[in-house]
Amino acid sequence: MKNITLIEISDYLDNIKKYAYKDVSHIQNHVLNKNPYTSNFIQNCLQQQTPQKLRKLYILRQICLFYLKTLSIFGLYVLSFIIFKVKGVKSKVDFDKDVFLIDTFFLVNQVIKNNNFEDKYFANLYEILNKFGKNFTFLPRLYGVEKNPLKLFKLMKILKKDNRYNYLFEYELLNFQDIVKIFFFIITYPIKQFKIFQNSESNFDKTFNYELFSCLPKTSFEAYVRYLVGKKLVIRFSSNLHIISWQEFQNLEKSFNRSIRESNKKNIFIYGCEFLVKYENYLSMHITDVDVDLNITPHQTLLNGKYNYSHSSKHNFKEGVSLRYKNIFRDFNYNYNDGNLLVLLGMDVNDSNILLSTLNSIDNLLIKIHPATNINQFIDNKKSTWKYTDKNLYNLFDKTSIVFVPTMTGTALEAVASGVSVIVISDSDKFLVNPLINFGQSKIWDIATNTNELIEKVNILMMYRKDNKKEVMLISQWYRDNFFIEPNEKNIIKAFDIC
């Protein structure tokens, strides 16, 4: 049986994207996005599962679910649009002057909870921009208002009291004609799936066709909205516009990039800021030559470290700066064999419960719950001898020998770069997305899929820490030097061409 590789899957999807992405609507497509968590296409192909038969009744059901869900969310979006037009914070942007536009997520629930806005994505950047007299404005990607427009009202009240920053919201840029365009996007989107329907009898094609409709109800219109927003920016700004854009290479970023790039305006430049932990198996994060040809990439991608998983020869990559990871470069302690056993739960509740279930044989554990979850979600996997903490992650690292994490957790890389050993606990039947590479495996990190493997790997890593202290330190430093760049003033200025 042929071993199907991730490269083959990526190439297969790129061949469809070449013609599908000519229509901006298909940039919203979750299968073509290559994200292993928004579609089962990659996992099913890797496991060479027999494609499910696509029946007409199933297609009709999925289309109806799409309309029901998406039109409901659209109604709430229109309500948010109206709320902003009445009560929103209008920008004070001078569209004829040079501006740095900070395109980043606003975690609305967090802003409301703290009663103020503090950006965690580009920390330390704003001080440098102010120091060199650069005008900057936020272009918020609102996260947390799509199902509750009243949160937008609360957000506006908080931001009106805050005079530190300037904000340019998408609702200010869009008009009622754009709302009509979004409505027609929703109405026509399911029908357009048949235009990229594959007609051969190959397993790849059958799996692709099934997934087109399997993930249809999970599809929204946010990427198309971002396309319209980009079009407005092209029209409004007449002077130099430097867009500092948070980049995970999601659909909403690709469509935004397309709207700017296809305009061919020389006064606009997008810095795609890939200042996060990347994963080799997370295909949707990786830029290919096809992506460049399709105009869905930024003008330049700033990397979080020297190590780059994307192999496009056409795209402009540049070393950036690790704005979110300054504590990686602190002085820290190496607890070689007498530190805590620390559990770091992730956002995925199911993966975290698998992790806790596998750890049930260990009595003395310190557990840190992800802020997006709560302890009640793990009540079935709890022991009286386990302790819970909300202390700073890096303070915990200083007193830890081994960290246990689920898959798809960037803190695994942070831990190794801080000199802490890591065991990734994974479901053996699940597609593994891990930020660590083969270097240092069985020495400073490893994978366990069951309790017996776990105990074995704990003993191996603890013994290695005890007997090979210098090697553990060198491996840790290698990860830090290759995956992170210190966020000092010199590196920030260099990355963003500030002066």
Phi, psi and omega per residue, in radians:
M1 nan 2.374 -3.083
K2 -1.223 2.403 3.071
N3 -1.510 1.917 -3.092
I4 -1.459 2.160 -3.069
T5 -1.736 2.859 3.093
L6 -1.107 -0.562 3.134
I7 -1.124 -0.723 3.101
E8 -1.081 -0.734 3.140
I9 -1.126 -0.761 3.126
S10 -1.083 -0.781 3.139
D11 -1.123 -0.684 3.128
Y12 -1.053 -0.842 -3.124
L13 -1.187 -0.631 3.105
D14 -1.086 -0.646 3.135
N15 -1.126 -0.579 3.076
I16 -1.325 -0.700 -3.139
K17 -1.039 -0.534 -3.067
K18 -0.948 -0.651 3.115
Y19 -1.839 -0.515 -3.111
A20 -1.137 -0.733 -3.056
Y21 -1.309 -0.033 3.001
K22 -1.119 -0.478 2.988
D23 -1.690 2.039 -3.048
V24 -1.037 -0.392 3.134
S25 -1.017 -0.637 -3.050
H26 -1.327 -0.166 3.039
I27 -1.137 -0.385 3.101
Q28 -1.318 -0.226 -2.998
N29 -1.146 2.217 -3.070
H30 -1.330 -0.409 3.128
V31 -1.354 -0.832 3.140
L32 -1.143 -0.349 -3.138
N33 -1.208 -0.333 3.137
K34 1.211 0.281 3.125
N35 -1.388 2.126 -3.092
P36 -1.240 -0.125 -3.098
Y37 -1.897 -0.242 3.089
T38 -1.729 -0.163 3.097
S39 -2.592 2.622 3.104
N40 -1.610 0.139 -3.046
F41 -1.027 -0.845 -3.071
I42 -1.132 -0.841 -3.123
Q43 -1.099 -0.743 -3.137
N44 -1.134 -0.644 3.112
C45 -1.228 -0.731 3.128
L46 -1.099 -0.677 3.140
Q47 -1.486 -0.030 3.108
Q48 0.906 0.800 3.114
Q49 -1.308 2.591 3.096
T50 -1.169 2.173 -3.093
P51 -1.064 2.451 3.081
Q52 -1.311 2.579 -3.130
K53 -1.301 2.316 -3.110
L54 -1.634 1.898 -3.087
R55 -1.723 2.655 -3.106
K56 -1.074 -0.690 -3.131
L57 -1.113 -0.650 3.109
Y58 -1.152 -0.744 3.116
I59 -1.045 -0.807 -3.141
L60 -1.080 -0.726 3.132
R61 -1.072 -0.795 -3.108
Q62 -1.156 -0.659 3.108
I63 -1.135 -0.740 3.116
C64 -1.103 -0.723 3.107
L65 -1.108 -0.677 3.101
F66 -1.047 -0.866 -3.120
Y67 -1.101 -0.741 -3.116
L68 -1.061 -0.849 -3.098
K69 -1.245 -0.872 -2.997
T70 -1.239 -0.670 3.108
L71 -1.198 -0.543 3.056
S72 -1.133 -0.809 3.118
I73 -1.142 -0.629 3.094
F74 -1.079 -0.738 3.092
G75 -1.018 -0.721 3.106
L76 -1.203 -0.601 3.101
Y77 -1.123 -0.748 3.114
V78 -1.083 -0.678 3.104
L79 -1.110 -0.740 3.077
S80 -1.086 -0.696 3.112
F81 -1.036 -0.784 -3.140
I82 -1.184 -0.736 3.113
I83 -1.011 -0.746 -3.126
F84 -1.168 -0.739 -3.121
K85 -1.055 -0.497 -3.116
V86 -1.593 -0.783 -2.980
K87 -2.121 0.113 -2.995
G88 -1.297 2.861 3.078
V89 -1.514 1.867 -3.137
K90 -1.384 2.506 -3.091
S91 -1.332 2.835 3.061
K92 -2.062 0.604 -3.078
V93 -1.300 2.336 2.982
D94 -1.651 1.817 -3.026
F95 -1.253 -0.081 3.135
D96 -1.782 0.044 3.112
K97 -1.992 2.757 3.110
D98 -1.093 2.345 -3.092
V99 -2.438 2.472 2.903
F100 -1.687 2.058 -3.118
L101 -1.760 2.060 -3.091
I102 -1.620 1.777 -3.087
D103 -1.632 1.735 -3.007
T104 -2.592 2.904 3.140
F105 -1.316 2.452 2.937
F106 -1.934 1.958 3.117
L107 -1.442 1.644 -2.929
V108 -1.071 -0.733 -3.138
N109 -1.046 -0.659 3.141
Q110 -1.215 -0.694 3.119
V111 -1.109 -0.758 3.139
I112 -1.155 -0.721 3.136
K113 -1.096 -0.743 -3.100
N114 -1.507 -0.203 -3.121
N115 1.085 0.435 3.020
N116 -2.904 2.854 -3.123
F117 -1.800 2.187 3.021
E118 -2.313 2.030 -3.097
D119 -1.385 2.237 3.133
K120 -1.786 -0.106 -3.076
Y121 -1.471 -0.642 -3.105
F122 -2.178 0.724 3.114
A123 -0.982 2.484 3.132
N124 1.415 -0.292 -3.125
L125 -1.241 -0.725 -2.997
Y126 -1.165 -0.592 3.075
E127 -1.067 -0.701 3.136
I128 -1.220 -0.734 3.115
L129 -1.062 -0.760 3.110
N130 -1.118 -0.711 -3.104
K131 -1.042 -0.629 -3.090
F132 -1.761 0.270 3.020
G133 1.192 0.554 -3.134
K134 -1.623 2.261 3.073
N135 -1.335 2.285 3.095
F136 -2.403 2.609 -3.101
T137 -2.426 2.503 3.100
F138 -1.494 2.385 2.930
L139 -1.923 1.568 -2.968
P140 -1.231 2.386 2.885
R141 -1.735 1.751 -3.023
L142 -1.285 2.198 3.118
Y143 -2.124 1.975 3.113
G144 2.116 0.059 3.132
V145 -1.959 -0.130 -2.996
E146 -1.083 -0.473 3.137
K147 -1.916 0.024 -3.110
N148 -2.612 1.483 -3.114
P149 -1.050 -0.376 3.133
L150 -1.113 -0.457 3.083
K151 -1.160 -0.520 3.083
L152 -1.132 -0.709 3.100
F153 -1.054 -0.752 3.119
K154 -1.148 -0.713 3.119
L155 -1.057 -0.770 -3.132
M156 -1.063 -0.707 3.129
K157 -1.084 -0.697 -3.134
I158 -1.193 -0.793 -3.072
L159 -1.226 -0.507 3.111
K160 -1.128 -0.470 3.127
K161 -1.460 -0.186 -3.048
D162 -1.825 1.927 -3.094
N163 -1.676 0.129 -3.070
R164 -1.249 -0.629 -2.980
Y165 -2.201 2.857 3.046
N166 -1.946 2.487 -3.052
Y167 -2.241 2.384 3.046
L168 -2.110 1.725 -3.080
F169 -1.461 2.648 3.135
E170 -1.044 -0.574 -3.137
Y171 -1.115 -0.509 3.108
E172 -1.276 -0.614 -3.111
L173 -1.340 -0.609 -3.068
L174 -1.477 2.774 3.073
N175 -2.253 -3.084 -3.080
F176 -1.172 -0.463 3.063
Q177 -1.131 -0.646 3.093
D178 -1.188 -0.616 3.088
I179 -1.061 -0.691 3.089
V180 -1.127 -0.692 3.103
K181 -1.079 -0.720 3.115
I182 -1.100 -0.720 3.122
F183 -1.052 -0.785 -3.137
F184 -1.209 -0.547 3.025
F185 -1.022 -0.816 -3.127
I186 -1.085 -0.794 -3.082
I187 -1.119 -0.669 -3.042
T188 -1.595 -0.295 -3.001
Y189 -1.026 -0.871 -3.113
P190 -1.030 -0.647 -3.120
I191 -1.142 -0.603 -3.109
K192 -1.194 -0.284 3.124
Q193 -1.091 -0.519 -3.125
F194 -1.229 -0.349 3.116
K195 -1.278 -0.373 3.114
I196 -1.954 0.256 3.074
F197 -1.136 2.315 -3.105
Q198 -1.629 2.402 -2.937
N199 -1.845 -0.037 -3.137
S200 -1.445 3.057 -3.123
E201 -1.749 0.229 3.139
S202 -1.227 2.686 3.118
N203 -1.104 -0.624 3.087
F204 -1.021 -0.857 -3.090
D205 -1.147 -0.740 3.136
K206 -1.118 -0.713 3.120
T207 -1.165 -0.721 3.120
F208 -1.062 -0.820 -3.111
N209 -1.074 -0.718 3.138
Y210 -1.138 -0.744 -3.108
E211 -1.206 -0.477 3.072
L212 -0.920 -0.745 -3.085
F213 -1.678 -0.390 3.092
S214 -1.104 -0.732 -3.101
C215 -1.712 0.108 -3.140
L216 -0.996 -0.799 -3.130
P217 -1.123 -0.309 3.112
K218 -1.497 -0.060 -3.082
T219 -1.463 2.427 3.123
S220 -2.110 -2.804 -3.098
F221 -2.121 0.205 -3.039
E222 -1.111 -0.624 3.134
A223 -1.149 -0.666 3.119
Y224 -1.181 -0.667 3.071
V225 -1.029 -0.756 -3.140
R226 -1.133 -0.576 3.064
Y227 -1.099 -0.781 3.124
L228 -1.135 -0.655 3.107
V229 -1.090 -0.792 3.114
G230 -1.048 -0.698 3.108
K231 -1.057 -0.679 3.127
K232 -1.165 -0.695 3.123
L233 -1.076 -0.715 3.128
V234 -1.032 -0.692 -3.114
I235 -1.304 -0.727 -2.964
R236 -1.349 -0.689 -3.027
F237 -1.548 2.143 3.141
S238 -1.801 -0.354 3.130
S239 -1.756 -2.909 -3.082
N240 -1.247 2.213 3.132
L241 -2.083 2.004 3.111
H242 -1.796 1.919 -3.089
I243 -1.696 2.008 3.080
I244 -1.690 1.776 -2.925
S245 -1.961 2.144 3.051
W246 -1.091 2.253 -3.001
Q247 -2.154 2.052 2.903
E248 -2.067 0.064 -3.087
F249 0.999 0.772 3.040
Q250 -1.391 2.975 -3.132
N251 -1.001 -0.729 -3.084
L252 -1.153 -0.456 3.080
E253 -1.369 -0.684 -3.140
K254 -1.099 -0.765 -3.120
S255 -1.215 -0.631 3.080
F256 -1.106 -0.802 3.103
N257 -1.030 -0.744 -3.131
R258 -1.027 -0.783 -3.091
S259 -1.080 -0.597 3.133
I260 -1.393 -0.807 -3.030
R261 -1.172 -0.675 -3.086
E262 -1.260 -0.228 3.096
S263 -1.326 -0.414 -3.128
N264 1.052 0.429 3.122
K265 -1.378 2.228 -3.047
K266 -1.371 -0.230 -3.085
N267 -1.538 -0.027 -3.115
I268 -2.032 2.300 -3.132
F269 -2.365 2.241 3.140
I270 -1.817 2.108 2.946
Y271 -1.630 1.925 3.055
G272 -1.440 1.931 -3.003
C273 -1.657 1.721 -3.116
E274 -1.580 1.035 -3.018
F275 -1.658 0.969 -3.125
L276 -2.523 2.975 3.074
V277 -1.346 2.184 3.133
K278 -1.761 2.906 -3.099
Y279 -2.302 2.315 -3.096
E280 -1.047 -0.649 -3.080
N281 -1.528 -0.046 -3.113
Y282 -1.570 1.451 -2.950
L283 -1.035 -0.563 -3.047
S284 -1.141 -0.323 3.141
M285 -1.432 -0.257 -2.957
H286 -1.721 2.238 -3.129
I287 -1.456 2.342 3.079
T288 -2.009 2.953 3.100
D289 -1.067 -0.576 3.117
V290 -1.103 -0.703 3.105
D291 -1.037 -0.706 3.122
V292 -1.125 -0.790 -3.138
D293 -1.072 -0.518 -3.094
L294 -1.529 0.039 3.107
N295 1.063 0.647 3.124
I296 -1.944 0.177 3.113
T297 -1.814 2.764 3.003
P298 -1.234 3.013 3.083
H299 -1.151 -0.569 -3.123
Q300 -2.628 2.431 3.060
T301 -1.852 2.148 3.072
L302 -1.615 2.181 -3.043
L303 -1.579 2.649 3.100
N304 -1.325 -0.344 3.137
G305 -2.829 3.095 -3.109
K306 -1.191 -0.518 -3.069
Y307 -1.334 2.119 -3.044
N308 -2.206 2.131 -3.141
Y309 -1.410 -0.369 -3.117
S310 -1.421 2.380 -3.039
H311 -2.082 0.514 3.122
S312 -1.266 2.233 3.106
S313 -1.466 -0.226 -3.078
K314 -1.641 -0.362 -3.043
H315 -1.556 2.674 -3.113
N316 -1.654 1.759 3.079
F317 -1.740 2.564 3.138
K318 -2.589 2.521 3.072
E319 -1.128 2.254 -3.112
G320 -1.812 -2.182 -3.092
V321 -2.795 2.482 -3.066
S322 -1.574 1.327 -3.039
L323 -1.106 -0.500 -3.094
R324 -1.584 -0.036 -2.973
Y325 -2.229 0.680 -3.110
K326 -1.108 -0.491 -3.116
N327 -1.233 -0.264 3.046
I328 -1.053 -0.498 -3.033
F329 -1.718 0.247 3.087
R330 -1.372 2.951 2.947
D331 -1.401 2.242 -3.104
F332 -2.381 2.883 -3.106
N333 -1.637 2.512 3.005
Y334 -1.736 1.827 3.063
N335 -1.521 1.701 -2.958
Y336 -1.310 -0.579 -3.135
N337 -2.711 0.129 -3.089
D338 -2.209 0.323 -3.141
G339 -1.580 -3.136 3.137
N340 -1.254 2.819 2.901
L341 -1.767 1.956 -2.988
L342 -1.923 2.347 3.090
V343 -1.901 2.186 3.096
L344 -1.969 1.849 -3.136
L345 -1.362 2.661 -3.114
G346 -1.822 -3.028 3.135
M347 -1.248 -0.549 -3.115
D348 -1.368 1.936 -3.054
V349 -1.136 -0.671 -3.130
N350 -1.117 -0.812 3.115
D351 -1.087 -0.673 -3.137
S352 -1.193 -0.624 3.080
N353 -1.197 -0.636 3.045
I354 -1.082 -0.731 3.106
L355 -1.042 -0.866 -3.110
L356 -1.150 -0.668 3.111
S357 -1.091 -0.705 3.129
T358 -1.186 -0.510 -3.110
L359 -1.521 0.074 -3.011
N360 -1.034 -0.418 -3.098
S361 -1.408 -0.157 3.142
I362 -1.734 2.237 -3.041
D363 -1.454 -0.834 -2.991
N364 -1.723 1.709 3.139
L365 -2.271 2.559 3.004
L366 -1.916 2.185 -2.991
I367 -2.064 2.279 3.058
K368 -1.996 2.082 -3.099
I369 -1.508 2.448 3.102
H370 -1.112 2.407 -3.075
P371 -1.080 -0.330 3.122
A372 -1.450 -0.061 -3.137
T373 -2.127 -3.138 3.066
N374 -2.466 2.813 -2.990
I375 -1.091 -0.472 -3.133
N376 -1.150 -0.353 3.127
Q377 -1.348 -0.122 -3.115
F378 -2.163 0.408 -3.041
I379 -1.117 -0.479 -3.129
D380 -1.372 -0.202 3.116
N381 -2.203 1.347 -3.052
K382 -2.496 2.450 3.097
K383 -2.233 2.575 -3.100
S384 -1.142 -0.421 -3.108
T385 -1.506 -0.138 3.127
W386 -1.460 2.484 3.117
K387 -2.012 2.639 -3.092
Y388 -2.055 2.568 -3.076
T389 -2.475 2.660 3.015
D390 -2.168 0.372 -3.120
K391 -1.201 2.825 3.099
N392 -0.968 2.360 -3.058
L393 -0.986 -0.773 -3.051
Y394 -1.309 -0.496 3.002
N395 -1.147 -0.623 3.085
L396 -1.193 -0.698 3.120
F397 -1.000 -0.642 -3.097
D398 -1.112 -0.310 -3.101
K399 -2.079 0.389 -3.019
T400 -2.165 2.472 3.039
S401 -1.734 -0.769 -3.117
I402 -2.322 2.393 3.056
V403 -1.954 2.405 3.049
F404 -1.905 2.242 -3.115
V405 -2.356 2.707 2.961
P406 -1.387 3.134 3.080
T407 -1.239 2.931 3.100
M408 0.967 0.801 3.134
T409 -2.245 1.956 -3.101
G410 -1.171 -0.352 -3.136
T411 -1.131 -0.311 3.065
A412 -1.064 -0.751 3.119
L413 -1.205 -0.698 3.098
E414 -1.064 -0.719 -3.119
A415 -1.120 -0.849 -3.136
V416 -1.076 -0.725 3.118
A417 -1.176 -0.266 3.090
S418 -1.755 0.170 3.071
G419 1.493 0.217 -3.130
V420 -1.768 2.420 3.081
S421 -1.331 2.664 -3.038
V422 -2.344 2.409 2.956
I423 -2.119 2.075 3.092
V424 -1.555 2.159 -3.123
I425 -1.827 2.125 -2.993
S426 -2.272 2.623 2.960
D427 -1.308 2.188 -3.055
S428 -1.084 -0.386 -3.113
D429 -1.612 -0.017 -3.031
K430 -1.843 2.558 3.083
F431 -1.090 2.137 -3.033
L432 -1.555 2.121 3.037
V433 -2.019 1.946 -2.966
N434 -2.323 2.258 -3.093
P435 -1.313 -0.214 -3.097
L436 -1.584 2.565 3.104
I437 -1.793 -3.134 -3.033
N438 -1.079 -0.468 -3.111
F439 -1.034 2.185 3.101
G440 1.511 -0.009 3.121
Q441 -1.159 2.442 -3.060
S442 1.286 0.002 3.094
K443 -2.016 -0.880 3.114
I444 -2.138 -0.206 3.082
W445 -2.654 2.815 3.102
D446 -2.866 3.091 -3.128
I447 -2.115 2.461 3.061
A448 -2.316 2.446 -3.135
T449 -2.008 -0.090 3.098
N450 -2.710 3.056 -3.051
T451 -1.103 -0.744 -3.126
N452 -1.085 -0.778 3.083
E453 -1.088 -0.684 -3.114
L454 -1.022 -0.904 -3.123
I455 -1.067 -0.701 3.125
E456 -1.093 -0.790 -3.097
K457 -1.216 -0.618 3.084
V458 -1.051 -0.821 -3.123
N459 -1.110 -0.710 -3.126
I460 -1.130 -0.823 -3.097
L461 -1.198 -0.665 3.114
M462 -1.136 -0.712 3.127
M463 -1.167 -0.700 3.137
Y464 -1.134 -0.693 3.106
R465 -1.062 -0.687 -3.090
K466 -1.231 -0.709 -3.009
D467 -1.645 -0.234 -3.036
N468 -2.365 1.012 -3.031
K469 -1.077 -0.749 -3.120
K470 -1.158 -0.698 -3.139
E471 -1.130 -0.713 3.090
V472 -1.050 -0.754 3.134
M473 -1.121 -0.723 -3.128
L474 -1.181 -0.702 3.098
I475 -1.104 -0.770 3.116
S476 -1.038 -0.801 3.140
Q477 -1.130 -0.622 3.114
W478 -1.087 -0.776 3.111
Y479 -1.107 -0.732 3.134
R480 -1.116 -0.744 -3.079
D481 -1.246 -0.479 -3.057
N482 -1.696 -0.429 -3.056
F483 -1.953 -0.060 -3.112
F484 -2.442 2.636 3.081
I485 -2.248 2.216 -3.019
E486 -1.045 2.270 -3.088
P487 -1.492 1.018 3.074
N488 -1.576 3.002 -3.061
E489 -1.032 -0.738 -3.117
K490 -1.047 -0.797 -3.101
N491 -1.240 -0.603 3.107
I492 -1.152 -0.773 3.135
I493 -1.090 -0.726 -3.134
K494 -1.147 -0.737 -3.075
A495 -1.117 -0.756 -3.015
F496 -1.788 0.183 3.107
D497 0.881 0.822 -3.024
I498 -1.262 -0.565 3.087
C499 -2.611 nan nan
